[in-house]
Amino acid sequence: MCEKKDILSLDKFNAGDISDLLVQTDSFAEILKRDVKKVPALRGKTIINLFFEPSTRTKVSFEIAAKRLSADLINFSSSSSSLKKGETEIDTLKTINAMKIDLVIIRHSDSGYINYFAEKMPVPVINAGDGKHEHPTQALLDLYTIFKKFTNFNGLKVGMVGDIQNSRVARSDITLFKKMGMDVTVVAPSMLLPENFEYFGVKTASCIDDIISDVDILYMLRMQFERQDKKFYPSVAEYNRFLSLNSQRLGLMKKDSIVMHPGPVNRGIEISDEVMEMQDITDSRICINDQVTNGVAVRMAVLYYALS
């Protein structure tokens, strides 16, 4: 029996595997430019979008990706399910699996819990974000966005700025970027860094001004207010002073550098309103909308990989 192709993290993928996924993503990105944006690659397959945590970008992106591949997709809402009647999450999964589905996409607020789910499921499971732990498809779409701008990853300098402590995106991105040969510096005060951060083997700085003129990719992280059990920063003004991207700092960046953010942006905290408006008007360096667009093609490639 073939091993099922779960995508719970990117640890099992080497640089060659990742490059293959990027090539596959390119072919699906081409499909999305056509008038008829649909292929029969997964016709007859049934996919469940099982989100125990709120989401817009990831949930809708997976839904569009599945439909572009002609799969049947069912969105599951925990707020209107038997979970409200006392059914356990595992029993819910077993019930769904008894309906003979082919793949489950799961987002959950508890770190590592999706690995437990995957052990119970005979079909492939894709991690759409679990607590503070991992977000593998976000890391892949971020890498693909960089790939479309630079093509060669080796030696690219990345500055990752903000709430590392509570960010699953940071953990997945740092692991993947280093695997592909990029040089990562994390910019955050000690209260926004996890314990034992030395494990990641990256450089650190405490102010965005220390790296702003040197990086090729400036990755602004969202302040994860919903995951913070205490206030990690004294004020927005203090955050702006050391960690925010404004138009003055944008002007100090290299001409061919890019700005990224996993979304949604807390305007006036991570990035100023003025800079956010530039992405639609004048500045091609701001790639936040590109990340959203690329997310559909990347998730098409991931679904095809898991079910092919």
C-alpha positions as a Markdown table, in Angstrom:
| # | Residue | x | y | z |
|---|---|---|---|---|
| 1 | Met | 0.0 | 0.0 | 0.0 |
| 2 | Cys | 1.3 | 3.4 | -0.9 |
| 3 | Glu | 2.2 | 5.8 | 1.9 |
| 4 | Lys | -0.4 | 8.6 | 2.0 |
| 5 | Lys | 0.9 | 12.0 | 1.1 |
| 6 | Asp | 0.2 | 14.2 | 4.2 |
| 7 | Ile | 1.6 | 17.7 | 4.2 |
| 8 | Leu | 1.9 | 18.5 | 7.9 |
| 9 | Ser | 5.2 | 20.4 | 7.7 |
| 10 | Leu | 8.0 | 20.8 | 5.1 |
| 11 | Asp | 10.6 | 18.8 | 7.1 |
| 12 | Lys | 10.3 | 15.8 | 4.8 |
| 13 | Phe | 10.8 | 17.8 | 1.6 |
| 14 | Asn | 14.4 | 18.4 | 0.4 |
| 15 | Ala | 15.4 | 21.3 | -1.8 |
| 16 | Gly | 14.9 | 19.2 | -4.9 |
| 17 | Asp | 11.4 | 18.3 | -3.9 |
| 18 | Ile | 10.6 | 22.0 | -3.2 |
| 19 | Ser | 12.0 | 23.0 | -6.6 |
| 20 | Asp | 9.7 | 20.3 | -8.3 |
| 21 | Leu | 6.7 | 21.8 | -6.5 |
| 22 | Leu | 7.6 | 25.3 | -7.7 |
| 23 | Val | 7.8 | 24.0 | -11.3 |
| 24 | Gln | 4.4 | 22.3 | -10.9 |
| 25 | Thr | 3.0 | 25.6 | -9.4 |
| 26 | Asp | 4.2 | 27.4 | -12.5 |
| 27 | Ser | 2.1 | 25.1 | -14.8 |
| 28 | Phe | -1.0 | 25.7 | -12.6 |
| 29 | Ala | -0.3 | 29.5 | -12.5 |
| 30 | Glu | -0.5 | 29.4 | -16.3 |
| 31 | Ile | -3.9 | 27.8 | -16.1 |
| 32 | Leu | -5.1 | 30.6 | -13.9 |
| 33 | Lys | -4.3 | 33.1 | -16.7 |
| 34 | Arg | -6.7 | 31.4 | -19.2 |
| 35 | Asp | -10.3 | 32.5 | -19.9 |
| 36 | Val | -11.4 | 29.0 | -18.7 |
| 37 | Lys | -9.5 | 28.5 | -15.4 |
| 38 | Lys | -10.3 | 24.9 | -14.9 |
| 39 | Val | -8.7 | 21.5 | -15.6 |
| 40 | Pro | -10.1 | 18.0 | -14.9 |
| 41 | Ala | -7.0 | 16.8 | -12.9 |
| 42 | Leu | -8.9 | 15.9 | -9.7 |
| 43 | Arg | -12.4 | 15.2 | -11.2 |
| 44 | Gly | -14.2 | 12.8 | -9.0 |
| 45 | Lys | -12.2 | 13.6 | -5.8 |
| 46 | Thr | -13.9 | 14.9 | -2.7 |
| 47 | Ile | -12.1 | 17.3 | -0.4 |
| 48 | Ile | -13.2 | 18.7 | 3.0 |
| 49 | Asn | -12.1 | 22.1 | 4.1 |
| 50 | Leu | -12.2 | 21.6 | 7.9 |
| 51 | Phe | -11.4 | 24.9 | 9.7 |
| 52 | Phe | -11.7 | 25.1 | 13.5 |
| 53 | Glu | -10.2 | 28.6 | 13.4 |
| 54 | Pro | -11.3 | 31.7 | 11.4 |
| 55 | Ser | -9.7 | 32.3 | 8.0 |
| 56 | Thr | -10.3 | 34.2 | 4.8 |
| 57 | Arg | -7.2 | 33.9 | 2.6 |
| 58 | Thr | -6.2 | 30.3 | 3.3 |
| 59 | Lys | -9.8 | 28.9 | 3.3 |
| 60 | Val | -10.9 | 30.6 | 0.2 |
| 61 | Ser | -7.6 | 29.9 | -1.6 |
| 62 | Phe | -7.9 | 26.2 | -1.0 |
| 63 | Glu | -11.5 | 26.3 | -2.1 |
| 64 | Ile | -10.7 | 28.0 | -5.4 |
| 65 | Ala | -7.7 | 25.7 | -5.9 |
| 66 | Ala | -9.8 | 22.6 | -5.5 |
| 67 | Lys | -12.5 | 23.9 | -7.8 |
| 68 | Arg | -10.0 | 24.9 | -10.4 |
| 69 | Leu | -8.8 | 21.2 | -10.4 |
| 70 | Ser | -12.5 | 20.0 | -10.8 |
| 71 | Ala | -12.6 | 18.4 | -7.3 |
| 72 | Asp | -15.7 | 18.5 | -5.2 |
| 73 | Leu | -15.1 | 20.6 | -2.1 |
| 74 | Ile | -17.2 | 20.8 | 1.1 |
| 75 | Asn | -16.6 | 23.6 | 3.6 |
| 76 | Phe | -17.1 | 22.5 | 7.2 |
| 77 | Ser | -18.0 | 25.0 | 9.8 |
| 78 | Ser | -17.5 | 24.0 | 13.4 |
| 79 | Ser | -20.0 | 26.6 | 14.6 |
| 80 | Ser | -22.9 | 24.8 | 12.8 |
| 81 | Ser | -21.8 | 21.2 | 13.4 |
| 82 | Ser | -22.5 | 18.5 | 15.9 |
| 83 | Leu | -19.5 | 19.8 | 17.9 |
| 84 | Lys | -22.0 | 22.2 | 19.4 |
| 85 | Lys | -24.0 | 19.1 | 20.6 |
| 86 | Gly | -21.0 | 17.7 | 22.4 |
| 87 | Glu | -19.4 | 15.5 | 19.6 |
| 88 | Thr | -15.6 | 15.3 | 19.9 |
| 89 | Glu | -13.4 | 16.6 | 17.1 |
| 90 | Ile | -12.0 | 13.1 | 16.5 |
| 91 | Asp | -15.5 | 11.6 | 16.2 |
| 92 | Thr | -16.4 | 14.4 | 13.7 |
| 93 | Leu | -13.4 | 13.4 | 11.6 |
| 94 | Lys | -14.3 | 9.8 | 11.7 |
| 95 | Thr | -17.9 | 10.7 | 10.7 |
| 96 | Ile | -16.5 | 12.7 | 7.8 |
| 97 | Asn | -14.1 | 9.9 | 6.7 |
| 98 | Ala | -17.0 | 7.4 | 6.8 |
| 99 | Met | -18.5 | 9.4 | 3.9 |
| 100 | Lys | -15.6 | 8.3 | 1.7 |
| 101 | Ile | -13.8 | 11.6 | 1.2 |
| 102 | Asp | -10.4 | 11.7 | -0.5 |
| 103 | Leu | -8.5 | 14.5 | 1.4 |
| 104 | Val | -8.9 | 16.7 | 4.4 |
| 105 | Ile | -7.5 | 20.3 | 4.8 |
| 106 | Ile | -7.4 | 21.2 | 8.5 |
| 107 | Arg | -6.8 | 24.4 | 10.4 |
| 108 | His | -6.7 | 24.3 | 14.2 |
| 109 | Ser | -5.8 | 26.6 | 17.0 |
| 110 | Asp | -3.8 | 24.0 | 18.9 |
| 111 | Ser | -0.2 | 23.5 | 18.0 |
| 112 | Gly | 0.6 | 20.0 | 16.8 |
| 113 | Tyr | -2.9 | 18.7 | 17.0 |
| 114 | Ile | -3.2 | 18.2 | 13.2 |
| 115 | Asn | -0.5 | 15.6 | 13.4 |
| 116 | Tyr | -2.7 | 13.7 | 15.8 |
| 117 | Phe | -5.6 | 14.0 | 13.4 |
| 118 | Ala | -3.5 | 12.7 | 10.5 |
| 119 | Glu | -2.6 | 9.6 | 12.5 |
| 120 | Lys | -6.4 | 8.8 | 12.7 |
| 121 | Met | -7.2 | 9.5 | 9.1 |
| 122 | Pro | -6.5 | 7.0 | 6.2 |
| 123 | Val | -6.6 | 9.8 | 3.6 |
| 124 | Pro | -4.1 | 12.6 | 3.1 |
| 125 | Val | -4.2 | 15.5 | 5.5 |
| 126 | Ile | -3.0 | 19.0 | 4.7 |
| 127 | Asn | -2.0 | 21.4 | 7.5 |
| 128 | Ala | -3.6 | 24.8 | 6.8 |
| 129 | Gly | -2.1 | 26.2 | 10.0 |
| 130 | Asp | -2.0 | 24.9 | 13.5 |
| 131 | Gly | -1.6 | 27.2 | 16.5 |
| 132 | Lys | 1.9 | 28.7 | 16.8 |
| 133 | His | 3.4 | 25.6 | 15.1 |
| 134 | Glu | 3.4 | 25.4 | 11.3 |
| 135 | His | 1.8 | 26.8 | 8.1 |
| 136 | Pro | 3.5 | 24.9 | 5.3 |
| 137 | Thr | 1.4 | 26.1 | 2.3 |
| 138 | Gln | 1.9 | 29.7 | 3.4 |
| 139 | Ala | 5.7 | 29.1 | 3.3 |
| 140 | Leu | 5.4 | 27.6 | -0.1 |
| 141 | Leu | 3.5 | 30.5 | -1.6 |
| 142 | Asp | 5.9 | 32.9 | 0.0 |
| 143 | Leu | 8.8 | 31.0 | -1.6 |
| 144 | Tyr | 7.0 | 31.0 | -5.0 |
| 145 | Thr | 6.5 | 34.7 | -4.7 |
| 146 | Ile | 10.2 | 35.2 | -4.1 |
| 147 | Phe | 11.0 | 32.7 | -7.0 |
| 148 | Lys | 9.0 | 34.9 | -9.4 |
| 149 | Lys | 11.0 | 37.9 | -8.5 |
| 150 | Phe | 14.5 | 36.5 | -8.1 |
| 151 | Thr | 14.6 | 32.9 | -9.6 |
| 152 | Asn | 17.8 | 32.1 | -7.7 |
| 153 | Phe | 17.5 | 31.8 | -3.9 |
| 154 | Asn | 21.1 | 31.3 | -3.0 |
| 155 | Gly | 22.4 | 34.1 | -0.8 |
| 156 | Leu | 19.2 | 36.2 | -0.8 |
| 157 | Lys | 19.0 | 38.2 | 2.4 |
| 158 | Val | 15.6 | 38.1 | 4.2 |
| 159 | Gly | 14.6 | 40.3 | 7.1 |
| 160 | Met | 11.7 | 38.8 | 9.1 |
| 161 | Val | 10.2 | 41.5 | 11.3 |
| 162 | Gly | 7.8 | 41.4 | 14.2 |
| 163 | Asp | 5.9 | 38.9 | 16.3 |
| 164 | Ile | 8.0 | 35.7 | 16.0 |
| 165 | Gln | 6.8 | 34.4 | 19.3 |
| 166 | Asn | 3.3 | 33.7 | 18.1 |
| 167 | Ser | 3.8 | 33.2 | 14.4 |
| 168 | Arg | 3.5 | 29.8 | 12.7 |
| 169 | Val | 4.3 | 31.6 | 9.4 |
| 170 | Ala | 7.7 | 32.6 | 10.8 |
| 171 | Arg | 8.6 | 29.1 | 11.9 |
| 172 | Ser | 7.6 | 27.6 | 8.5 |
| 173 | Asp | 9.2 | 30.4 | 6.5 |
| 174 | Ile | 12.5 | 30.4 | 8.4 |
| 175 | Thr | 12.9 | 26.6 | 8.0 |
| 176 | Leu | 12.1 | 26.7 | 4.2 |
| 177 | Phe | 14.1 | 29.8 | 3.4 |
| 178 | Lys | 17.2 | 28.4 | 5.1 |
| 179 | Lys | 16.7 | 25.1 | 3.3 |
| 180 | Met | 16.7 | 26.9 | 0.0 |
| 181 | Gly | 20.0 | 28.8 | 0.8 |
| 182 | Met | 18.7 | 32.1 | 1.9 |
| 183 | Asp | 20.3 | 34.2 | 4.7 |
| 184 | Val | 17.6 | 35.1 | 7.3 |
| 185 | Thr | 17.8 | 37.8 | 10.0 |
| 186 | Val | 15.0 | 38.1 | 12.5 |
| 187 | Val | 14.1 | 41.6 | 13.8 |
| 188 | Ala | 12.2 | 41.5 | 17.1 |
| 189 | Pro | 12.7 | 42.5 | 20.7 |
| 190 | Ser | 13.3 | 39.7 | 23.2 |
| 191 | Met | 9.6 | 39.6 | 24.4 |
| 192 | Leu | 8.5 | 38.7 | 20.8 |
| 193 | Leu | 11.0 | 35.9 | 20.5 |
| 194 | Pro | 10.3 | 32.3 | 21.6 |
| 195 | Glu | 12.5 | 30.6 | 24.2 |
| 196 | Asn | 15.4 | 28.5 | 22.7 |
| 197 | Phe | 15.3 | 30.6 | 19.5 |
| 198 | Glu | 18.9 | 29.6 | 18.9 |
| 199 | Tyr | 17.4 | 26.4 | 17.5 |
| 200 | Phe | 16.6 | 28.2 | 14.2 |
| 201 | Gly | 20.2 | 29.3 | 13.7 |
| 202 | Val | 19.4 | 32.8 | 12.4 |
| 203 | Lys | 20.8 | 36.2 | 13.1 |
| 204 | Thr | 18.8 | 38.7 | 15.2 |
| 205 | Ala | 18.4 | 42.4 | 15.4 |
| 206 | Ser | 16.2 | 44.7 | 17.5 |
| 207 | Cys | 15.3 | 47.5 | 15.1 |
| 208 | Ile | 14.2 | 47.4 | 11.4 |
| 209 | Asp | 16.6 | 50.2 | 10.7 |
| 210 | Asp | 19.5 | 47.8 | 11.3 |
| 211 | Ile | 18.6 | 45.7 | 8.2 |
| 212 | Ile | 16.3 | 47.9 | 6.0 |
| 213 | Ser | 18.9 | 48.9 | 3.4 |
| 214 | Asp | 20.6 | 45.5 | 3.2 |
| 215 | Val | 17.8 | 43.0 | 2.6 |
| 216 | Asp | 16.4 | 41.6 | -0.6 |
| 217 | Ile | 13.1 | 40.5 | 1.1 |
| 218 | Leu | 11.5 | 42.4 | 3.9 |
| 219 | Tyr | 8.9 | 40.1 | 5.5 |
| 220 | Met | 6.6 | 42.0 | 7.9 |
| 221 | Leu | 4.8 | 39.6 | 10.3 |
| 222 | Arg | 1.3 | 40.3 | 11.7 |
| 223 | Met | 1.0 | 41.0 | 15.4 |
| 224 | Gln | -0.9 | 37.9 | 16.6 |
| 225 | Phe | -3.2 | 39.7 | 19.1 |
| 226 | Glu | -5.6 | 36.7 | 19.2 |
| 227 | Arg | -2.8 | 34.4 | 20.3 |
| 228 | Gln | -1.3 | 36.7 | 23.0 |
| 229 | Asp | -2.2 | 35.9 | 26.5 |
| 230 | Lys | -0.5 | 39.1 | 27.7 |
| 231 | Lys | 0.6 | 42.4 | 26.2 |
| 232 | Phe | 4.0 | 41.9 | 24.5 |
| 233 | Tyr | 4.6 | 45.5 | 23.6 |
| 234 | Pro | 4.0 | 48.7 | 25.6 |
| 235 | Ser | 2.3 | 50.8 | 22.8 |
| 236 | Val | 1.7 | 51.1 | 19.1 |
| 237 | Ala | 3.9 | 54.2 | 19.0 |
| 238 | Glu | 6.8 | 52.1 | 20.5 |
| 239 | Tyr | 6.2 | 49.3 | 18.0 |
| 240 | Asn | 6.2 | 51.9 | 15.1 |
| 241 | Arg | 9.5 | 53.3 | 16.4 |
| 242 | Phe | 11.4 | 50.1 | 16.1 |
| 243 | Leu | 9.5 | 47.6 | 13.9 |
| 244 | Ser | 7.0 | 49.3 | 11.5 |
| 245 | Leu | 7.4 | 49.9 | 7.8 |
| 246 | Asn | 6.6 | 53.5 | 6.7 |
| 247 | Ser | 7.2 | 55.4 | 3.5 |
| 248 | Gln | 10.5 | 56.8 | 4.8 |
| 249 | Arg | 11.9 | 53.4 | 5.6 |
| 250 | Leu | 10.6 | 52.0 | 2.2 |
| 251 | Gly | 12.7 | 54.7 | 0.5 |
| 252 | Leu | 15.8 | 53.2 | 2.2 |
| 253 | Met | 15.3 | 49.8 | 0.7 |
| 254 | Lys | 17.2 | 48.5 | -2.4 |
| 255 | Lys | 15.6 | 49.2 | -5.7 |
| 256 | Asp | 15.0 | 45.5 | -6.6 |
| 257 | Ser | 14.0 | 44.4 | -3.0 |
| 258 | Ile | 10.4 | 43.3 | -2.1 |
| 259 | Val | 8.0 | 43.7 | 0.8 |
| 260 | Met | 5.9 | 40.7 | 2.0 |
| 261 | His | 3.2 | 40.1 | 4.6 |
| 262 | Pro | 1.1 | 37.0 | 5.3 |
| 263 | Gly | -2.1 | 39.1 | 5.8 |
| 264 | Pro | -4.3 | 40.4 | 7.1 |
| 265 | Val | -2.3 | 43.6 | 7.7 |
| 266 | Asn | -2.9 | 45.6 | 10.9 |
| 267 | Arg | -2.6 | 49.0 | 9.2 |
| 268 | Gly | -0.7 | 51.5 | 11.1 |
| 269 | Ile | 1.0 | 48.8 | 13.2 |
| 270 | Glu | 3.1 | 46.5 | 10.9 |
| 271 | Ile | 2.8 | 48.7 | 7.8 |
| 272 | Ser | 1.6 | 52.3 | 7.4 |
| 273 | Asp | -1.6 | 53.2 | 5.5 |
| 274 | Glu | 0.5 | 55.2 | 3.0 |
| 275 | Val | 2.7 | 52.2 | 2.1 |
| 276 | Met | -0.3 | 49.9 | 1.9 |
| 277 | Glu | -1.9 | 52.2 | -0.7 |
| 278 | Met | 1.3 | 52.3 | -2.8 |
| 279 | Gln | 0.9 | 48.6 | -3.7 |
| 280 | Asp | -2.1 | 49.4 | -5.9 |
| 281 | Ile | -0.6 | 52.5 | -7.5 |
| 282 | Thr | 3.1 | 53.0 | -7.8 |
| 283 | Asp | 5.3 | 50.4 | -6.1 |
| 284 | Ser | 5.8 | 46.9 | -7.5 |
| 285 | Arg | 8.1 | 46.1 | -4.6 |
| 286 | Ile | 5.1 | 45.5 | -2.4 |
| 287 | Cys | 4.1 | 41.9 | -3.1 |
| 288 | Ile | 1.2 | 41.3 | -0.6 |
| 289 | Asn | -1.4 | 40.9 | -3.3 |
| 290 | Asp | 1.0 | 38.8 | -5.4 |
| 291 | Gln | 1.2 | 36.4 | -2.4 |
| 292 | Val | -2.6 | 36.0 | -2.4 |
| 293 | Thr | -2.7 | 35.4 | -6.1 |
| 294 | Asn | 0.2 | 32.9 | -5.9 |
| 295 | Gly | -1.5 | 31.1 | -3.1 |
| 296 | Val | -4.1 | 29.6 | -5.4 |
| 297 | Ala | -1.6 | 28.1 | -7.8 |
| 298 | Val | 0.6 | 26.8 | -5.0 |
| 299 | Arg | -2.4 | 25.1 | -3.3 |
| 300 | Met | -3.4 | 23.6 | -6.7 |
| 301 | Ala | 0.1 | 22.0 | -6.8 |
| 302 | Val | -0.2 | 20.8 | -3.2 |
| 303 | Leu | -3.6 | 19.2 | -3.8 |
| 304 | Tyr | -2.4 | 17.6 | -7.0 |
| 305 | Tyr | 0.7 | 16.3 | -5.2 |
| 306 | Ala | -1.3 | 14.8 | -2.4 |
| 307 | Leu | -3.9 | 13.1 | -4.6 |
| 308 | Ser | -1.9 | 12.1 | -7.7 |
